[in-house]
Amino acid sequence: MKKKELYQHLIETAEKLKINVSEQNLRVTNVNAKSGLCQVKGEYVFIMDKHLTLSEKIELLSQCLQSQPLDTIYIIPAVREFILGSD
């Protein structure tokens, strides 16, 4: 599976878990901000630095998804294996 396709599947998986993935330019904040999961007004949002490489985005999002209840949703087996295999 291509990286771009994998990243899209990871975003779709997050959305199934009610986590909105938002790519933002974190450099304009003038603070040392990092990508990560947060809760805003009761909704979960994974804020992704849009300047990261595709590989870094995939790694960060898959690490986030590892701590979620993945058994409650259907995930393509190759994507599930990738999520559970990444550390």
N, C-alpha and C positions, 0 to 999 in steps of 0.2 A: 504494500500500500504506500502510495506517495505521501510525503510529509504534509503537503497542503490538504490532501484528503483526510489524513489522520487528524489534523488539527480541526478540520470542520466537524468530524465525528465527535471529537472531544468537546467542542462547543455545544453540539446537539445533546450530548450526554449531560452536560452541566445544565442545560435548559430543561431537560426532563426532570432534573432534581431541583428545579425552581431556583437555579443560580444563573443570573444574567452575567454574561461575559462582555465587558466593555473595554475596548482598546482606547487608551488615552495617552496624550503626550505629557508624560510626567516631568519632563525637563523644564516646562514653563512654570512649575510650582515654586522654583527656587528653594526647595527643601529636599532633603535626601529621602525621596519617596520610592518605595519598591512595589512591584506587582504583588497582589495577594487578595485573599477573600476577606470581605468585610460585610457588615450589616448596615444598611441605610434605610431608615424608616421602616424597619421590620422586614425588609427584603434583602436577600443575599445577593451580593455583587462581587464578581471576581474582576478586579481592575488590573488590566494588562498594559504594561508599557509598550506602546506601539513601535518603539525603536529596538526592541529585542529581536534577535534572529528567530526564524521560524522554529528551529530546534529548541531554543530556550523557552519559547512560548509553549511548545508541546510538553516539555519537561515540567514547567511550572503548573500548567493546568492538570496534567496527569497526577502530579503529587497532591494537588488539592482534591482531586476526585478519589484518591485512595482512601481518604478519611470519611467518605460519604457512604450511605447505605445503598450500595450498587445492586444488591439482591432484590431491590424493590422495583427495578426497571429493566427493560430489555436493552442489552447492548450487544452490538455485533461481536461475535466471539474474538476476533483478532484485536479489536479495540479493547475489550475487557482484559484480554491477556496482556496487552501493552500496559494498561493502567496498573494492573496488579503486579506486573513485573518490573515497573520502574521504581527506583528508590531515590 
